[in-house]
Amino acid sequence: MKFNKYILSLMLTTSAFSFTGCSDFLDRSPLGQFTEDDTPEGGSSIDGQVFSIYTLMRSYNITAGIPAFMIHYVRSEDSEKGSSVGDGADQAAFWDDFEYTTNNGTVKAYWSQNYTIIYQANSVIDTVDKLLSKDDATQRNKGEALFFRAYCYFNLVRAFGEVPLVTAKIRDAAEANVPKTTAEKIYEQIDKDLEEAEKLLPKQWGAEYIGRLTWGAARSLHARTYMMRNNWNNMYAAAKDVMNSGLYNLNTPYDKIFTDEGENCSESVFELQCASTAALPASTAIGSQFCQVQGVRGSGQWNLGWGWHMATKELGQAYEPGDPRKDATLLYFRKSADEPITPENTNKPYGESPVSSGMGAYYNKKAYTNPAKRKEFTNSGFWVNIRLIRYADVVLMAAEAANELGNTKEASDDLEMIRARARGNDNTILPKVTTTDQAALREAIRHERRIELALEFDRFYDLVRWGIDKEVLHAAGKVKYQDKNRYLPLPQDEIDKSNGVLIQNPDYR
């Protein structure tokens, strides 16, 4: 399996470099500077164009670096900017303290990378649609492109609200310079793309294509988009479709999911494939910076990364007594692995004083790297896959939707699936939630999402869709947060390049 993962990653990278032709492709902005060269396709296979999207997806700006972490993680009560006080103080002010400005570089990078992928997906869809003969392979390629377009528009609509909707292949910059579209219309396009992707993508790929998109990934993403809209009926139907397919299970122990052993395990719905080689120990070409950015910021053997995105003490306090997921998620500051965990040292990871105080209580153990692999390749963990959709998330979506629809028995049963896996053979911890009271069960499911998916994507968006974002963030000390901070300001550079076509979000004019 590792061999196949490496081969696929290498294919994706080879395709990306072959078709982009120059290293500045990722730096091109979507409005005002777009050219035909930005949609690499001449003489290439459609497969190759799709492979390049996978490479773009695991890039620093959208899943593996500071822009992604700040937007998806740090705005919640469970995460902080991390690192040291003097490292990125402006980013701490922006993301931890919600002092939004219109010229933040991480916001611009996130915006640009999402649109780069959207334009590449548009090119693939256009190419397939113009073929006189469409075989199963090209239809699957179209399904992948539709998924990625929906994924990126989902990123954008949650982050910014109204954004430009571009669904045609771009041949001239002016074609991409369009006004914002309502969030409702963006979601209509997401629904349309995912409905078609679900029809075109296979249930499974052959072993040589581990990690490629499947029907289950599209249906699960669709459930997630319904969840953001509190569309309980469609959310329930989509999540249950995935559960009833029998394609996934929770058999992998929780403490193995985010290890090398847990890559592409039985609960993996979609994870980006990464690899490293001894010949290219510091190369991100076939890997990612996901672990490097979040790794322990220390010295000597604990110089594992930049230390960005750390967990808060509030998250550490949220675990029920004895919940083994705490030790699988939070990396403590203890001098050795043998030192007992006590109230005095739970806010300190293995190693010697890696960071200044006040920038986070724990590192993310879900981004911790295998010491043996570090010796073989590099401390930075470029080989570690990025888990984007897990089956546990799908089960919790089904539980939440069932409860909101009044089926508390089914919701409780689904919730118990998650707690039973976490509990393992220790029946003295994590008792089954037996309440049939809808409000009480709602709180139990929300708690479980927080713990099961801790330090993964989208805790902030859960708070927003539940309408408790201000309440929770203020209670955690993030008192500068206001309702307007649910949406980010549009990058001012994009507004300037549009010559008046793009209009800033109303709270930031």
N, C-alpha and C positions, 0 to 999 in steps of 0.2 A: 504493500500500500504506500509506503514511503517512497519507493522508487517511482510509482505512478504519479504521486503528488509532485515529485521533482520534475518529471517529464512534462506534466501539464504546465507547471509554473514556467519552465523553460520555453515551452511553446508559446505561452501567452506573452512572455517578454520578447522573444524573437519577433513575434508578429507586431508588437507595439513599436519596436524600434525600426522594423522594416517598413512599416506603413506611415509612421510619422516623419521619418527621414531627418528630423532635426531635434535637438534637445530642448528647444524652447517651446515646443507644442503645449506643454502644461502651463506655460506662463502667459499664453495668449488670452486676452480678455474677450468675453462673449459679445460685447457690444462695441461697435466703432472700429474694431481691428480685425474682424473675422474675414478670412480669405478661403478660397478653395483648398489651399494647402492644409488648412486646419481640419479637413475631413478626408483623411488619408484613405484613398480607395483605388487609385489608378492601377489597373492590372492585378490587383490583389484578389485573393479569394474572399468570399463573404465570411467564411470561418475566421480568417485572419483579422478582418475588421472587428468581429465580435471578440476575439481573443484580446485585442488591444483595449477593449472596454473593461475587461476583467483587470488588466494591469492598471488602468486609470482608477478603478474602484479601490484598489488597495493603496492608493497614494496618500501622502502626508496630509493633504488638504481635505479629504472627505471621510476617511475612516481611521487613519493611522497616525495622525499628528495633532498638533495643538489646535488648529481650527475645529476639527471634529470634536475633540475632547472638551473644549470650552463651550461649544454650542450644545452638545448632547449631554454632557455630564455635569460640568462645574456650576451651572446655574441652579442645581438642586441643593437641598439641604444636606445631602450625603457626600458631596464632593467639594473640594477646594482647588484652587490653582496649583498649590503645591510648590515644589522646588524651594528656593531660599527667598528671603524677603526682597533682596536686591535684584533677583532674576525675574524680569518681566513685571515690574511693579505696575506698569501701565495696564497690563493684561489683568492683574489682580483687581485693579480699580474698576475696569470695564466689566469683568465677568462675575467676580465675587461681590462687588459693591454696586453693580448695575449702573455705573456711570457711563451710559452709552454715548458714543459720539458717532458721527457719520463717516469718519475716515479711519476706522479700525482695520488694520491689515488682515487680521484673521477672518473677519467677516467678508472682506473682498475675496480672499483666497477660497473660502467655502463657496461663495456665490459662483465664482468663475469656474471652479472645478465641477460643480454640479451641471452648469450649462455646457461645459466642454463635453461631458458624458452624454448629455441630452442631444447635442448636435451630432455626435458620433452615432448615437442610436438612431436618430432621424435619417442619417445617411444609409445605414443598414436597411432600415424599413423601406426607404425609397428604392434601394437597389433590388430588394426581393420583390417588391410590388411590380416592378417593371420587367421582371423576368417572364418570358413567354411560358416557360415550363418550370413549375415549382415542385421539387422533390421534397421528401420528408426532411432531409438535412437542412435545406434552405428555409423551410417553414420553422424548424426548430431555432435556426439562427434569428429569424424574425421574432420568435417568442422571447428569446433572450434579450433582444434589443428593446422590446416592449416592456419587459420587466425592468430593465435598467432605467428607461425613461420614466416609468411610473415611480420607481424608487427615488430618483433624483427630484422629481416634482413634489413628491411627498416630503422630502427633506426641505425643499424651498417653501412650500406653502405653510408648513409648521413654523419655520423660522421667521418668515417675512410676511405671511398673509398673502396679499395680492402680489403676484409676480407676472412677468411677461410669459405668455404661453406661445411657444414655437414648436410646431409639430411637422414642419416641412424641412426638407434638406436645404441648407443655407449655402448659396453660391456667392452671395455678396453681403457685405456687412449690413447694408440698409435693410435687407430682408429680416434681420434679427432685431432691428430697432423698432420694437412695437410697444404699445402701451401695456400697462398692467392689466391682468385679467382677474376677475373676482375669484375668491377662494372657492366658491361653489363651482365655478366653471373648471377650475384646476382639478378639483376632486372628480368632476364628471369625466375629465380626460383620464385621470388615474384609473377610475372604474373601467372605462372602455379599454384601456391598454391591458389591464390585468385580466379582464374577462377573456380577451383574445389570447393573451399569453397562456392562460390556463388550458386553453384548447390546443395550443401548439406545442407546449413543452412536454417532454416525456415524463413518466412516473420515475424512471431511473435511467441512468446512463451506464455504459459499459465501464469496467474497472479502469480502463485507460483514461477516462474522463472524470475522475473523482473531482467533485467540487463544482461541476457545471450546473446551471440552473435547472430546476425540475418543476413539475406541476405543483408539488408540495410547497416549494418556495414561493411561487406566485400566489397560491391560495392562502398561505400563511401571511404574506405581506398584505394581501387584500383584507384579511381579518384585522390586521393592525391598522390599516387605513380606516376601516369602519369603526374600530375602537376609538380612534382619535375624534371621530364625529359622534360618539355615543350612539351609534346606529346598532342597537342591540340585536335585532333580528338577523341582519346580514352578517354581523360579527359572529353570532352564534352559528349560523349556517356554515360559514367559511371555516371556522375553527373545528367544528364537528366533522366536516368533510375530511379534514386532514387527520383527525383522530381516528375516524372510521376506516381510513385507507389501510391501516395496518403497516404503514411504511416506517413508522418511527416508534420508539419506546423510551422508557426512563430507566433502562437496565444499567446504564453506566453510573457508577458511584459518583456522587457530587464532587468529591475531592480529586477525581480523575479527569473531569470534563475539560479543564483548562491546562492539562499537561500534554506532553507529546503523545502519550498513550491515548488520550481522549480525542485526538483530532479525527474528524470524520467518523465519529462514533454513532451509535444508533439513535441519538437524539439530535444529530446535526441536520438541520433543515437547509441552512445555507451558511457556509463559511468560506471566506476567501483563502485560496491556497497560497502559501508562502514557502520559500525554500532558501537555503544558503548552501554555499559550496566552499570547500577548503581552498580552492583556487581563487575565490572572490570573497574572502572572509568579511569584508566590510561593505559588500555590495548590497544595495536595496533593489537591484534590477529584478530579481526574482523573489524578493522578500518584501518586508515592510519595516517601518520604524515604530510600529505599535508598541513593542516592548521597550525599545530604546527610549522613547519619550517618557514612558511611565516608570522606567526602572529606577531602583534605589539610587539616590544621588549621594554617593559616599566616596570613599577612597580605598585604595588597595583592592581586596577581593570584593568589596562592596561598591565599587565604581561601576554600576550596572546601567546607568542611564542618566536622564536629565531630572528625574524626580517630579515631573509635572503630572497633574491629576492625582490627588491624594484623597483618601477618605477622611471624613470628619469624626469627631468623638460621638456625635449624635447617631451616626450609623452604627458605631460599635456598641452603643447602649441600646439599640433597637432589637438586638437578637434576644430570643428567649433563652433561658438558662440551659446550657448544655447543647445548644444547636451547633452541630459540627460544621455547618456552613460558614460560621464565623471564622474559624481557623483556615478554611479553604478560600476565603475571600480577602481577609485582612492580613497584611504582613506586619508583624509587630517589631518594635525596636528592642529586642532582647539581645544580650551579649552572646547567647548561644541557644541552640534549639532545645537544649536540655533544661534550661532555666524555667521553672514553673511560671505560669501566667498568674499574676496577682493584680489587684486593683492599682498598684503602684507602677507596674510596667506595661500595662496593656496599651499605653499610648507611645510605646517606644519600639521597628523591625529588627530582625537579626542583624548584628553588625554594630559598628561603633559610630555614635552620633552622626548620622548621615546628613541631617538637615538642620537648619535653624529652627528654633521653636516658633510655634504660631502659624505654620504654613500647612498644617494637616496632621492628623493623628496617626494615620496608617498609610502604607503603600498598598497598591492594588496587587494582590497575589494572583489575580487572574492574568496578570501580565508578567509573572515571575518566570524566569528561564531556568532550564535544566543545567546544573553546574557542569556536567560532563559535556554537554553540547557547547557550552561557553568555551571550554578548553579546545574543542575541535574547530569551532568556527570563530565566534566573537562574543564578547559580553553582551552585545546589544540585541540579540534574539531575533535577527531578521527572518529566521526560519519558522517562526510561530504563526500559525493560522489565525485569522481574525473571525471570531464567531459572530455572525450577524443575526441569525434567527435560530433559536433553539426550540425543541419540541416542548419543553417546560413552559415557555412563553405561550405557546398555542393552547396548552391545557389550561393555563390560568386565564387566557382570553375566553375560553369556553365556559369556565367556572363563573367569571364575572358576568358574561352575557346571560347565562342561565339564571343567575340570581336576580338580575335586573328584570328578567322576564317572568319572575315569580316561581321558578322551579328550584326551590332551595335544596331539595334532596339531591338533584343531579349536580348542582353547584357544589354542595358539600362533598359529594363523591369525587368530583374532579379535584377539588382542593386537597382531599386526602391522598390522592395519587402523588402529589408533590411532597407533602409532608412525610408520607411513608418512605419515599426514596431518601429524603434527608435523614429520617430517623434511623434507617437501617435496621439492625437487630436490637437496638437499644430502646425498649418499650417504656423506659422511665423518662424519656424526653419527648417533646413535641406531641402532646396528646391530640387525638383526633378532635377536630372542631365539630361539635354535634348540634350546635344551635340551628333552629329552623327560622329564627327571626331574621328577616331580610336585612335590616339595618346592621345588626350585629355581624351577620355573615359578610356583608359588604366590607366592613372594617377588617375582618379576618382575611379576606381575599386581597384587599389593598396592602395589608401588612405582608402577606406572603409574596406579592409581586416585589415589594421593596427588598425583601430578604433574598429570595431566590434569584432575582435579577440584579442584585447589588453590584454597582460599579460597572454594569453593562450599559448599553445605550438606552436613553430615553426616560430616565426617572423624572426629569423636569417636565416632560410632556405629559406624563401621568398626572402630575400635580395640576397642570393647566386644564386638562380635560375634565378632571374631577371638580374643578372650581375651588380648590383649596390652596392654590399656589401662594397667595399672599399670606394667608394664615400660617401655613407651615414654615415658610421662609422667614417670616418675622419672628416666629417662636424660636427658630434656630439662630437668630442673631443677624440675619441678612435683612436688616430693617429698611434699607434703601429701596428695596424692591417695590415697584408699583404696577398697577394693572397694565400700563403701557409697555412694560418690559417683557410681556409675553411675546411680543414681536420685536425683531431687530430692525434698526434703521437700514435702508438700502445703502449700499456703498456709494459715497458721493461721487467717486470717479465714474461710475456707471451712469449716474444721472447727468454729469457734465458731458460725457461722450454722446449721450442721446439727443443733445440739443433740444431739450424741453419735452421730449416724448415720454421719458420716465419721470414720475412725480414721487417725491419722498413720502414715506409713510406719515400720516397726519401728526402724530405726536412728536415728530423730529424735524418739522419744518422751521 
